[in-house]
Amino acid sequence: MAFAETSLSSRWAALSPNTQGALWIVISCVLFSIMQAAVKLLGARLDTFQIAFFRCAFGLAVILPFMVKAGPAVFRTKRPLAHFLRGCLGAGAMACGFYSVTHMPLADATAISFAKPLFMIVLAVLFLNEQVRWRRWSATAVGFVGVLIMVRPGSSEIGFAAGVALLGTFFVALVVVVVKKLAETESPLTILFSFGIISTSIMTIPAILVWQQPTWTEMAMLLAVGTLGSAGQACAVRGFKVGEATAVVPFDYSRLIFAGFIGYWLFADVPGIHTLAGAALIVTSTLYIARREAQLGKTPMRNKTDHHPVVLVEEQPATEKST
C-alpha cells in the first residue's frame, strides 16, 4: 500500500504545474456538479432558503477550526460595513443559485453562470478603474448576446428561473468586486468567517418561516452539499494556485459537460438548442478575453470556485488591471 501511494505521488509530482492545475479544476467541477444534483433533489421537498441555511451553516463550521488556530486577530476587522455588504450579496447569490438549480435543468443553470466574467468586465470598469478597450468590449457584447439567447426575455418556457439565475450570477460578480476591495486590508480567513456569520444569520429567519423537518436522508444530503461545496472550492483554489490561469480556466467549462450528463442521468434533462448556442457564445467570448489579457501580460479574470450557481461562498479576489 505504501509503495502504491509513493508511486502515485511520484507520478503526480512528475506532471507539469499546468496539468496539475487543470486536474484540480476538473475535480472541482465534478464535485460542484454532484452538489448541484443534491440541491436539485433536496429542492423537490425543501425550500431554497432552508437548503441555503444549511449550506451557510456547514460552511461556517468548516472555517471555525482554522479561525481558532489562527488566533484572535483574524476575528477583528476595521471594515464591518464592507463585510456586511459582501455577506448580503453572497447570501443573495447563493439563494438565487439554489433556486435556479431547483427549477431549471442543471446544464441551463450552469451555462448561465458562465456569464460572470462578462459582468466582471463591466463592474471592473465602474468600480475598480480598469481600462477596457474595444476588443474586450466587443467580446463582452458577444457574450451577452449568448446570455440573451439562453434567457430569452419574454419566453414563458424559461421564464422566472432563468432571470433568477442571471441575477445570482450578477451578485457573484459584485461579490468579487467587494472581496477585491476587502482583500487589500483583510485576511482571507476574516473574509470567509464574516461571510459565514452574516450569511447564516440572514438565512436563519427565512429558513424558519419555510421550515420542514428534514429526514435523516435529507440531513445526510445537506451535509454532503456543505462538504462538496467546501471541497470543490478548495480544489478550485488549489488549481488556480499551482497552474497558470490561462491554462486552467478553459477546464472550468467542463462543468457544463458534467452538469449535462448528471442532469440527463438523474432528471432526464436534455439541453436545448438555445442553451447550447448561448453557452457556445459565452464560452468563446470569455476564452478570447482570457487569451487577450494573457497576450497583454495581465492576469485574466477567471471563473472562481462558486462556479455553479450554487457555489457562491468563498469567491476569490478579482484580477489586476488590464487593457
MOTA-V687377 format. One record per helix or strand of 3 or more residues. SS is the DSSP state (H for helix, E for strand). FROM is the first residue (numbers start at 1). TO is the last residue. Records with the same first field share a line. If there is no record, write none. Layout:
SS: FROM-TO + FROM-TO
This chain:
H: 2-14 + 17-42 + 48-70 + 72-75 + 80-103 + 106-113 + 116-127 + 134-151 + 160-182 + 188-209 + 216-242 + 245-267 + 273-295
